[in-house]
């Protein structure tokens, strides 16, 4: 992969994505809530939409519905990790770093960056040919502005080109490494970001003028799932026990076979360690069930309290 410089004159996560898309589509059509002042009573009352419902109340109902959709299932994983990240999760920072990793640490990402740079190079060359020419007559302010804008764009292009070249060199060097441990880490990292990229393509993530993701509550929860996936894959974490509850009555338990057939395990697990894993998972399931039930009860009670305010 090479780009010519311009002349001097670019499993859990998938489930979560399917849940988010319909909510995002619906949220785009939610009526905005506003406040209207009643001068006679000198007090502020929530405005009502065309159906006679309070806009604020309707927005609250929509938020509550999102929460209820999120808690239709409960999943508990017990894993042994090699590293616990010290930094706190931040959705915007995570997406910004993730976007860079997808671009420069995957084959597909580098190819897309290359194509973008080639397109920008062509456009810059065309602009360069059409720039105002320096003559004995001083350039007009408008012409000077056009040249300055072109130079800034060219500078940004060359900076992006250098970043791409360095990333491509590192990528190819890691890909062709003869060190098996480094090669394995490279393949694991690329497959991780390739999968995350596939999940992100299902979503239409709005961005501001600086390119930062504009995230809402469902998107933050989804990014957190991707962050947990990234951390577990890159750190080589392994799930030993998994339990999943669903409101429709389904209950699924999964256990890694190493816990039942230690002779086949490469980890040489001690029987006491195996029992400890079972105990920790059982305790985690019990605690999660109590919290889950409490959350559902809270939401149901909120719905009941809203019934008297429903539209007549």
N, C-alpha and C positions, 0 to 999 in steps of 0.2 A: 504494500500500500504506500503510494507516494503521491504527494500533491505539490504542484509547482507553485512557487511564490509569485504573486502578482507583480506586474511591472511597477516601477516607482511612482508612476503617475496613476470566515464561520461554527398442600391439601387444605389447610385451615384458611390460608389466605384466599384461595379460590372461592371458598364458601362465603367468606366475608364480602368479596367483590360482588357476588350475585345478590347479596342482601342490600348493598349500598346503592347500586345503580337505580333500582326503582324509586328509592327514597329521594335520591338527588333529582330525578326527573320530576317527582311530585313537588319537591320543595321549590323548584323554579317557578311554579304557578301558584304559590301561596299568596294570599292577599296580604299586603303590608299593613301593619297596625299603626295607627296614628292617634293623636290626642286632640280633642276639640274642647275649647273653653266655653262654659256657659256663663255668660256675663251676669245674668240675674242672680244665680246662686253663687257666683264667683268661685266655682270649683271645676276641677278637671275630671271629665268622664271619658272612659274608653270609647273610641269611635266604633261604629257598627258598619259592617259591610252590607252588601245588597240583600243578604239573607236575614238581616236583622240580628246577626250574632256579633258578639264583641270580638273585635279583631285580635286583641291580646289573648282572650280566652281560647279562640280558635288556634292561634299559634301554640299556646300551651298544650292544647289537645294533640296537635301534630307532633310536638316534642315528646309527649308521653307515649304516643303511638310508636315513635321510633324506638324508645326505650323498651317497650313491650316486645317489639319485633326482635330486638337484640337478645332478649333473655329467654327465647323459646327453647334454647338448649344450653346445657352446661357441660363443659369438658374439663377434666382434671388430669394433668400430666405429672408424673414423677420422674425426674431425670437427674443424672449425675453430671455436673458440668465441670469443665476445666477452667472456666474463668467467669467471674461475675463482674459485669461492666460497672465502673465507678460513676460514669457520667449519667446525668438524668435525661430521660427521654424528652426530646423536643421535636414535635412533628415537622416544623418548618426546617430546622437544621438537618433533621434526618433526611427529608426529601431532597434538600439541596445537595447533601453528600451522596445520597443514593443516585441522583441524576448524573453526577460526575462519574461515579463508579460504573454505571451502566454504559456510559459513553466510552470510557477509556479502558475498561477491564473485560470487555466482551468483544468477540469477533464482529457481531452484528452492529454493536455500538460504534466501533471504530469505522466500519464501513459507512454508516450513516454520516458520521462526522466528515469523512473523506468526501463523500458526495456533496455535502453542504459546502465544504471549502472549495471544491472545484466550481460549483455554481457561483459562489461569491467571487472567485478569481475571474471568471468570465465576465461577470457584471462590472467588476472593477476595471478590467481592460477596456471594456466598451465605454465606461465613464471617462477613462483616461484619454481616449481618443477625442472625446467631445468637450474636453475642458477648454476654457478660454485661453487663447494664446497670448504670451507676453510680447508686446510690441513697444514701439516708441511712445505710444499713447498710454497713459496710466489706466490701469484697470478700474472699472466701475466697482463701487462697494458691493453690489450684487454678485459680480464676477469673483471678487476676492472671497466672499462668503462661500461660493460654490467650491472654489479650490480648497479652502480650509476644511470644509465638510468632507471633501474627498480624501484629504490627507488623514483626517481623524479615522475615517472608515478603513483606510489602508493600514493604519497603525494597529487598529483592533484586529484586522484580518491577519496581519503578520504575527501578532501575539498569539492568536488562536492557532495559527499554523505551527508555531514553535511548541505549543502545548501538545498538539496532536502528534508531532514528530517524536517528541520525547516519550509520550504514552505508547506510541506504536513500537518504538525501540524496546521499551521495557516489556511490553506484551510479548513480542516475538522472542526476546531473550528468555523470558520465563517459560514460554511455550516449548522452546527447544532445549531447555535445561536437561542435563544428564543426571542431575541429582534427583533421585526418585522421590524424596520427601518434598522437595520444592515443586516438582512436577505435579505431585498429588495435590498439594495445596493450591496450585494454580488452577487445576482442573475443577477442584471443589469450589473455588471462588468464582470462576467463570460460570459454572452451572448454576450457582446460587443467584447471581445477578441476572443471568439469562431468564431464569424462572420468574424472578421478581419483575423483570421487565415485561414478561408476558402477562403477568397479573395487572400491571399498571396500564397496559394498553387497553384493557376493558373499561377503564374509567376516563371520563373527560374532566381532567383536573384544571380548574381555572387558575390563572396566574396573574400577578400584577405587572406593572411596567418594568420592575426589576427582575422579573422571571421567577419570583418566589411563589410557591403554591399558596393559594387562598383556601384555607382548610376550615371545614365546619366540624361539628361534633362527630358525626358518623365517619368522616374522613380521618379524623384524629385517631379514632378507635381502629380503623383499618390500617393506618400507618403503623400503629403500635404492634399490630399483628405481624406486619412485614418486618418490623424491627426485631421482634422476637425470633422470627424465622431466620433472619440474617445472622443474629447473634448465635443461635443454636447451631446453624450449619457451619459457619466460619470457625467456631470454637470446637467443633467436633462433638457437641453434646449429644447424648443418646437417651431417648425416652425408654424407661424400663417398665412403666405401668401407665395405662391410660383408661379412664372411665368417662363415658359420655351418657348423659341423661337427655331425653327429649320430652317435651310436654305431651306428645302423643302416646307416651308410655314406653317407648323404646329405651333399652338400657344395654350398653355395649361395654364390655371389659376386654382390654388387650394387655397382654404381658409378654415381654421379650422371652424367648425360649431359654435364654441363659439362666433364668431364675429357676427353671424346672429341670434343665439338663446341663448342670455345671461342667460336665466332662467335655461338652462341645464348645464351651465358652473359651475365648482367648484371654479373658480377663481374670480367670482363676478366682472367682468370687468365693469368699468365705461363707459358710452356712449362716453365721451370725449376721453378716452383711446382707444376705438375701432376706433373712427374717426382718431386718431393720427396714429394708426397702418396702416390704409388704406392710409393715406397721405404719410407716410414714405415709404411704399411699392411702391406707384405710383412714387414718386420721385426717388427711387432706380432703378425702371425699366427704367425710362427716361434717367437717367445718364448712366446706363449700356448699353442701346441701342446705345447711342451716341459713347461710347468708343468701343463697338463691331463693329459698322459700320466703325469707323475710323481705327480700326485694319485691318478689311477686305480690306478697300481701300488701305491701306499701302501695304498689301501683294500682292494685285492685281497689283499695280503699280510696285512692285519689279519684279513680273513675267513678266510684259510687258517690263521692262528694260533689262531682261535677254534674250528676244527673239532674238535680233541680234547676241547673242553668242551661239545660239543652233547649234548642229552638222549639217554640210551640208549633 
